[in-house]
Amino acid sequence: MNITLTPDIEKALGEFAEKQGTTVELLALKTLRERFFPKETEFLKEAAGRRSERKSLADLLAGFIGSIDSGDIADGGARMSENTGKKFGEILREKRQIGKL
């Protein structure tokens, strides 16, 4: 579909699109969508607002992340960060011996 615009409407669309940092076509489509599909447009605006409330993944997971002292779990602490290369090598060696690597 092609629509012929009067010069005054074309000028106004062009100026407003430039101020908004968009194209005339996108601005016209957005305006028509808001006019003819107001419920859909309102839903999209609300969804965008909810997305902007979360600032990061950490904010989203705030109630689920944290840290613990492994000393509370095992005497002397779990010490899981020590000798990781050696432990990984042992796991690979075991897998190779049973034919899983």
FENVENSUL-V78893 format. One record per helix or strand. SS is the DSSP state (helix for helix, strand for strand). FROM is the first residue (numbers start at 1). LEN is the number of residues. Records with the same first field share a line. If there is no record, write none. Layout:
BEGIN
SS = FROM-LEN, FROM-LEN
END
This chain:
BEGIN
helix = 7-14, 24-13, 38-16, 57-4, 70-3, 84-14
END
